[in-house]
Amino acid sequence: MQFHHHGYVSGDPRVLPASGIDRPDELPDEMDVLIVGSGPAGMVTAAQLSQFPGVSTRIVERRGGRLAIGQADGIQARSVETFQAFGFAERIIAEAYRITEMAFWKPDPADPTRIVRAARAVDDPTGISEFPHLIVNQARVLDYFAEFAANSPSRLKPDYGWEFRGLEIGDGEYPVSVTLVGTSGPQEGVQRTVRAKYVVGSDGARSKVRESIGCTLAGDQANHAWGVMDVLAVTDFPDIRTKCSIQSEYGNILLIPREGGYLFRMYVDLGEVHDDSGAVRATTIEQIIAKANEILHPYTLDVRNVAWHSVYEVGHRLTDRFDDVLLPEAGTRTPRVFITGDACHTHSAKAGQGMNVSMQDGFNLGWKLGHVLEGRSPESLLATYSAERQVVAQNLIDFDKQWSTLMATKPEDLADPTELEDFYVRTAEFPAGFMTEYAPSLIVGEARHQGLATGYPIGKRFKSAVVERVCDTNPVQLGHHARADGRWRIYVFADAAEAGSPSALADLADWLETSPDSPLAATPEGMDADAWFDVKVIYQQDHTGVDIGRVPTVFLPRSGPFGLIDYEKVYAASPKDDIFDTRGIDRGGAVVVVRPDQYVADVLPLTARDELGAFFRPILAVGRPAAV
C-alpha cells in the first residue's frame, strides 16, 4: 500500500482524503447516478463509483439498515481477486471458511439404504488462482464494500429507508425521474421524486427497475424444489466440515460448511413439484430436517438452532437486454437505465454463482459510468455493459442447468456412476469465475498478437504471477497492485536489453511519455502523470540486473504536490518462477493492456505504438488538441 505522497499520514491509510463535489447528508434532488438496491451488484457499483469524487452517486435501499443475514455465501476465487482490488481480500479470507476439496457420497452398493463416501475431488487441482474458494455470509461482503465506499474520497454511504416505485425517461441534464417512497425513519410514508443522469437497478429478482423499462425475465421454472437451511447441529456424519454432494435413494443434499467453525448450510432435495400452486413453499423447517435425516441414513442430524431457512424451486431466467435501449434501437441512443445481478438473471443457488456473477456485473458497469461522467470516455462506452454481461449470464444459466440437473438426478439414473464428480472437476474453471471471455469490441482488441503473451488471453481476466519489485527486492504478486481505482493498466514486458540501453522498450517508453498520440497524453494537465494510466515495466533480468537509475522515467512517475518519485512500478522476473515462462511472454517483449475491471484488453508488440494509440483513440481523448 502506498500513501504519504500528498503529505505525512498518521491515521488509517485506508481512509482516503475526502475530495470532489460536496455531498449532502440527505438524499438530494439531483445526482449523476442513482443505484437502487444495496445487494452485491449495487454495492460493487457504488464502491467503484466512489473512486470518482467528481461524480455524484447515491444508493437507495428499502431496508432500514444494513443486511444482517445474507442468503448467498459462496465466494469464488475470481471474486476474491476482485476483493483484493478493493483492498479487503486478506481480511475476508481470515474470517471465511475455505473450500479445498469436495466429497461425494452415494448409496452403498452392498446396502443402498445407506450412504458411503465414494470419491473426493480437489477444489482447484490446476491452480487457476492464487486465491481460495470461500464461504462467508453475504452480509459481511456487503459490509466490506460499504467500508471501502465510506473511506473513499467520495465518502459514499447508502441511503436506507427508500423504496423505488417507478421512473420516467425524458430530456435534459438529468433525464431520469425516479419516484421513491420512504419505508422507515423520519421519511416513512413520504413520497418524493429525484432526478438522475443514470439509474442502476440492483433490486433483485422482483426488480421494479427492470419492470419500469419493459424488461421481463424469460425462461423456465424447473419442477424441482429444494429446502435450504443454515443450522447449528450435532451429527455423526463424518464429513460435516467438508463440502459434500450426498446422493441417496431418498434424495440429495448439498452440504456447505460455513464460516465460524460450527454453522453449516444444507440444500435438501424436496423432490419434483407437479403443479405451480406454490404449495411446496409451505414446507416447514421440521419437514426439511426430517428429509435431511432420511437422506443421511445411517447418520443422524440433531438440529439445535436454525439461523435461516427457505424453500425454492429452481428457475433459470434471463432478460434479453441489461439496459433500457430496445434491441432495434441498439447503437442509436445512449442507455440511461441499467439492471444488474438478479434483476437480469436468476438460477439455482447450488453452484454458488449468484453473488459472484452479480458482483462482476457491478464491477463491469461502475468504471464505465465513472469514465463517461468524468468526461474520460464517450457515452458509447456504456453500450458495452449489456453486450458483455448478457452473454456471461446466458453462459451461466447454461452451466447451471447442467449442474442442477445432475444434482437432482438419482444415482441409478446417471449415465455413468462418476458423472457428477467428473463434471465438477471438468468444469471447475467456470464456477470459479475464469471462463468469462469478452468478445472484440470498443474496449477489447482483436487477437492479432496473442502469441506474444499466451498466458494473457485477450478478453479474459489478467492472471497474477510472482515478480520481484526492484526498489526493495520484495517478491510480490503483480496483479495484487491493481486497485479498483478506475485506471487502465499498461504492463510493459521488456525485451532482453538492460535498463537504459537502446532498445524497443526504450523507444516505447519515450513515445508513451512524449507523443501526443500516446494514451498518457489524455491525462488532464495538473493531475499526477499516472492518474488515468498505471504503467508498469517487467524486466527479464532478476532485480540485481536492473539499475533503477537507468529505467525510463515513464515507469518512475512523479506524484503529489512534492513531485515524489514512485519507485514501485519497476519489476524484475523472479528466478524461481519466471513470469515470462509461466505466462508465455515472448522474449522479444510485449505490451499487455488491462481494463479497470482487470480484463485483458489487448496484447501488442513493443514496436506497435500506432496500434496502441489507435486502440485508445475511440475510448479516450488521445491526440486531440488541448482546450484553450
N, C-alpha and C positions, 0 to 999 in steps of 0.2 A: 504494500500500500504506500502510495506517495502522497505527502502533504508538506506543509511549510513553504511551498513555492510562492504563496502570496503573503507570507509572514509566519512567525512562530505560532504553532498551535499547541496549546497545553491541555485542551479537553479531548473528548472523544473524537477521533478523526473521521468517524463515520458520519458525524453531523456536519454537513457542509454549510458554508456561509450562505445565508439567505440572499437571494438576488432576484432581479427581474421585476415584473409588474407587481403592484400592490394586490393583496388578496384579502378581501373582507372575510370576517369570521362567518357571517351569514351568507346563505346562498344568494348570489347576485342575480340580477335580471338578465344579464347577457354574459356569454362566455364563448371561448373558442370551441371547446369540446365538452359535451355533457355525456358522461358514461352512466348508463342505467344498470345497476346491479354490481355488488362488490364480491362476487364469486371469483374463482380462479382467473377466468378470462378478463373480467373487469379490473381486477386488482393488478394484473400484469400490465394491462394497457395503461392504467393510471400510473403505475410505478415507472414505466418507460417514459411517459409524457412528463413526469415530474422532473426529468432531467433537462427539460426545455423551459427555463424560467421565464422566457418571453411569451409562453403560451398559457392562456387561462384555461385550466382544466378543472372540472368538478365531477365528483362521482356520487350519485344518489343511491340510497338503499332503503327499502321499505321497512326493514327491521329497525328496532330502536337502538341497536348497538352491535358490537362485533359478534360474529358467529361463535357459538360456544362448542357445539358438537357438529363436525362435518360428516357428510356421508362418504365422500371419497377418501381413500387412504393410500392408494398405490402410487409411488413416485418412481418413474422410470429413470434410467441413467441420463437420458437426454435432458430431462427436467432438472436433474442435479447439476448438469453442466450450465443450464440456464440460471440456477440459483447461484452458482459461482460468479456469473456475470453481474448478479445483483448483490453480491457480497455476503451471502449467508450460507453457503454450502457447508462449510465446516461445522457451523453451529447446529444446523438441522440434522446433519449426519450423526452428531453426537447424541441426539435425543431420539433418533428413529430406530426402528427395527430394520436390520439389514438382511436381505434375502440372498443366500449363497447357493442354495440348491432347492429342488422340488422333489418330493417323494410321491410315488404313485402307488395307491392301494387298490387292490382288486379282489374279487371273490376267490377264496381258497379253492383250488381245483379239487382238493380232497373233500371239502365240505363247503359248497357255495353259499351257505347261510352265514359264513364267517368271512371276514376280510383279512388279507395279509399284504405286507409290503411287497410289491412286485418289481419296483425299479426306483432308481434315483437319477436325477439329471442335474448337472451343474448349471447354475443360472446364467453364467456368462462364460462359456467354455473357450471362446476365441479372443477374449479381451477387447471387446468392441468399445469400451470406455474405461478410463481410469477411475471413474466414479461408480458407486454401487447402486443397486436396485433397493429402494427403501419402502418402508411402510410407516406413515406418520399421519396423524389427524389433519384433515384439510384445514381446520381452523388455525392450526399452527403455521401452515404455509401462508395463509392469508395474513396472519399476524406479522410475519417477516416482511412480506411485500408492503404492508401498511407502514411498518417501521422505516423501510427504505424510502418510501414516498414522503413520510413526515420529516425525515432527516435530509431530504433533498433541498436544493436551492429554492424549490417551489413551496416547500412546507405543506405539501398536499395531504389532506385528510378527508375521509368520507363524510358526506352529509347524510347522517342517519335520519330515519323517520319521514322519508318522502317516497311516495309510490307513483310510478308512471301511469298515466291514464290514456294518453294519446298524443299525436303530433301531426303537424301540417307543414308541408314544404312550400315555401314561397320564394320571394326575391329579397334582395337587399344584402347588407353585410352579414346579418345573422338570419339566414333564410329559414331555419327550422324552429318552429314554435312548438313548445312542449308543455303539455298540461300535467301538473303534479298535484297530488293531494297529500297533506300531512297525515301521518299514521301514529305519531307519538309525540310526547313532549308538548311544548307551547304551540307548535304548529298543527296539532292534531285537528283534523277536520277542515283545515284551511286549504282552499284551492288557489293555485296561482299558475301563471304562465311565465316561462322563461324562454329565452331565445339563444340559439347556438349556431355556430358555423357548421359543426358536425355533431352527430349523435351516434353513440355506440351502444347497441343493445346487448347487454351481457346478463339478461334477466331470465335465463333458464329455459327449460323445455316448453314451458307455457308462455313464452315470451310475448308480451303485448307490443313490444317494439317491432318484432317480426310481423305480427298481425297488422300493425299500422302501415307497413309498407307493402302489404299484399302478398307476403311470402307465406307458404304453408310447408309443413313437414310432410313429405310423401315417402311411403314405404310400407313395410309390412309390420304387423303386430304379431309376433310369433305366439303360438298357442302353448307356451311352456311357462310355468310360474316358478318363482324361487322366493324363499324366505331368507332374509339376511339378518344377522344379529351380532352385536358386539357384546361379549359376555365375560364375566369372571366365573370360573367353574373349576370343580375338582373332577379329574378324569384319570383313568388308567391307560388312555390311548397314548402310546409311546412317542409319537411324533407331534405332540400338541404344540411344540415350539418350532415346527418346520412347516413351510408352505407345502400343502398336500392337495392332490386330487384323489378323492376317495370314491370309487365306483363299487356299488354293491348291487345285489339283485333287488334291493328295496329302493334304490335311487342313488343319487350322487351328492357329494359335498365338496365344495372348495374351501379349504381351511387356510386362513391368513393370520399368522401371529401378528399382534400389534405391538407398538412401542410400549415401553414401561415394564416389560418382563412378565406380565400376568394376563393382560387382556388379549383376546383373540376374536377374530371375525369368522363366521361360518355362513357360506351361501348354501342353503339347504334346498334340494330338489323337491318341489311340491307336485311335480307331475304335469301332465298335459291338461289344458283347460279347453273344454269342449263348447263353451259359449263365451260371449263377450259381455256378460252381465256385470262383471267386476266382483262377483261373489268371492273369488279366491282372495281378494284383498282384505276380506274379513277374517282371514286365518289368524288365530291368536298366537301369542308367543308360546303358550303352553303346547299348542299343536306343533309349532316349529321345533321345539325342543324334543317332543316325543318322536317326531320324524327323524331328527338327527340321531337319537339313540337307536332307532331301528336300523338306520344305515350303518352305524358304527359297530354293530354286534360283531364280536363278543365284548367289545369295550363299552364302557358306560360314561355318561356325561351328566354330572350333577351341577346344574347351573345355580350359582349362589346370588348373582346380581346381573341384571340386564342394563347395559348403558344405553343401548339404542337398538331398535329393530324395525323392519319394514317388510313389505311384500310387494313384489313387482313382477310384471310379465315382460319378457324380453321383447324389445321393439327396435327395429333398425329403420331410422327415418333420416331424411336429408332434404334440405332446401336446394333449389336449383340455382340460387344466387345468394351471395352473402352481403349484398348492399341493395339500395333502392332503385338501381338502374335496371329496367326491364331488359331482357335479353335482346330484343330487337333494337334497343337504344344503346347497346354497349358501344363505347367509344365515341358517343356523340355528346355526352354531358358528364359532368363531374358527380360522382356519388356523394350524397350528403349524410346518409344514414347507413350504418354498418351493423351487422349482427355477428356475434362471436359465441364460441362454446356451445353449450346445449341448446341455445336458441336456434342453431342451424344444423346440428347433428346429434342424434341420440342412438344409443346402442346398449349392449349389456354391460354390466359392471365387472364381469369376471376376468377380463383381460387387463384390467387396471389402466384403461386408456382415457377415460373421460376427462379427468382433471388435467392430464398431461397434454392431450391434444388441444384442449381449451387454452392452456397457458401459451402454447405456441401460436394459437390464433392471435392472442393479445400482443405477444412479442412482435409478430409479423406486422400488425397494424399500427402499433404505438409509434415506432420510429418513423413510419411513413407519414402519419399525421403531423408529427413534430417537424419533419423536414419541410413539408408543404406549408405549414403555418408560419414557420420561421423564414420562409422565402428561399430556402436552400434548393428546393426541387419544384418542378411544375406539378399541377394538380393531376396530370396523367399518371403520376406515380400511384395514386390511390386506387386505380383500377386493377393494379396487380394484386391487391389483397384478395378479392373474390376469386380471381383467376387462379391464384396459387393455392389457397386454402380449401376451396371446394373440391379440388382433385384429391387433396390429402384426406379429407373427410370421407370421400367415396371409397378410397382405398382402405381406410379404417373399417368402414362398415362391411366391406367385402371380407376382410380378415376376420372380423368379429363374428360374422355369420358362420364361418367355418369352425372357429374355436368354440362358440357357444353351442353349436350343433353337436360337436364331438363331446363336449362336457355333459350334454343331456342324453347321450346315446348309451344304451345298456351295453355292458362289456361283450355280451354274446352277439350283439348286432354289429359290432365293428368288423370291418373287412380284415383287419389284422389285429391281434391282441395288443400290439405295441403302438397302434396308430396314434393314440393320444399323446404319449410321451415323445414319439418321433416327430409329430407336428410341433410340439413345444420346443424341441431342440432345433428343428429345421428352420423355424420362423423366428428364432429368438431376436434377430436384429430388428424385426418390425415392431413388436410391442415395446422394445427398448427405446424406440423413437428415432432410429437411424436409417430408415428406408425412405424417408422424405427426400425427394429429388425434384427440385423446381425446374420447369422447362425453360428454354431460352426465351428471354423477354427483354423489356427495357432495363432490367436490373440483373439479368443472368445472361452471360455471354455464350456464344457457340463454342463447342469443344474443339476448336481448331488446333490448339496446342496442349491438349490434355496430357500427352505423353511426357511433357516436361515435369509433371507433378502427378503421377498416377495415384498417389495416396490422398489427393485432394480433389475428388470428383466434383466437377462444376455442377452446382445446383444442390449439393449435399452439404451437411454441416462440416465445419472446419474441425478436424480431429486433432486434439492437442498431442504434443510429444515433448520429451525432455530435451532441453538445451542448457547451455551454460551462459549465464549473464556475465558479460566480460568485466564490467566495472567492479564487481565484488566477488566474482568467481563462483557464485551460487548456482547450483543446479535448480532449474525451475521448469514448470510446465508452461510452454509457450502460450497455449490457449487460455491459461488462467488469468492472464493480464489483460484480456479483452473484456472490459467492463460494459455494462448496459448504459452507455453514455451517449448513444446516438451517433457515434463516429464510424465512418468507413475505416477499414484497416487494409494497409498495403504491406504485405510481407515480402521482402526482397531477399531471395536466397542467392547468395553471392556466387560468382564464378570462382575459379581456383586461385586467382591473383590475391596477393596480400593486400591488406588495407592500405589505401593511399597510392597503390600502383596504378598506372594506366590500364584501364580495363573497361569491359562493357558495363560493369557495376558503377564505375566512376562516372562514365558518360550519362548513365541513367540518373544518378544522384544529382549531377549538375543540372540536367533537364528538369527534374522534379522541383528543384529549388528556384530555378531562374526563368523557366519558359512560361510565357503567357498561356500556352496550351496545356500546361501541367494541371492536373486536378487540384493541386495545392493552391493554384492561383485563384481559386474560387473563395478561399478563406477571406472573410472581410478584413480590411485594414484595421489595425488596432487590437485584433484578437491574437491570442497565442498562435504560433505557427502551426501547432498540432490541434487546434480547436475543432477542426472538422475532419481531419485525417490523422490517423495514428500510423506512422510509417516506421517499420522496424527492419533491421537487417540481420541476417543469419549467415555467418561466415562458415566455410568448410573446415578451417583450422580450429584447433581447440583454443581455449581462452589465452593460453600462453603465446599463441602465434598471432594474436590480434593486438596491434598497437592502437589503442583507443585514441591517441593523439593524432593519428593519421586517418581516422574514419571520416568520411564526408559529413559535413555539418548538417545536412538534411536529416541525418539519423541522430543528431545531437541538438535538438531544437532548444531554443531559449523560451522560458515561460515566466509569467508573473511580472509584477512591477519592478523586480530587481534583475530581470533578464538572466535568471539562473539556468544552468545547463542541465538538461535531462539526460543522464547517462544510461538510463535503463531501457533503451531501445536497441542496444547493440548486443547481439548474442553470438555464440560460437557453438559448433557441433560438439556433442558430448562423445568422448572416445568410447565410452561404454555402450552408448545407444545412439548412434549417429542418425540424426533426423533425415539426412539426405538419403540414407539407406532405408530407414523404416517407413518413410513416406514417399519413396520413389522419386526423389528430386534429381533432375538431370544435373550432372556435374558442370555443365555449362551455365548453370544458374537459371532462375525462373522468378517471375513475379506472380504472387497469389493474392488476388483481390477478394476481400471478405466483407460482406454486408454487416450493418449494425446488429442484425439478429443472428450473426455467427454462421451464415451460409456462404459457401464459396461462390463468388460471382464470376470470376474469370481466372484463367491461367495464361500467362503470356511470357515470351522470351524477354530477356533483359534489353534487347535491342528494339522491342516493339513499342517505342514511345508514341508513335502516331496512333497505334491501336488502343493504347491505354488512354490517351486523350480523347479518342473517338468514343470509347466506351462511356466515359463520364459526361461527355458534352451534352447529351439529351437529359441527363439527370441533374446536373449542376450548372451553374453559370460559369463554365470554363471557357476561357479565351474571349470573353466579352469585354468590351471597354468599360472601365470603372466609371461609376456615376460621378458627375461633376457637381 
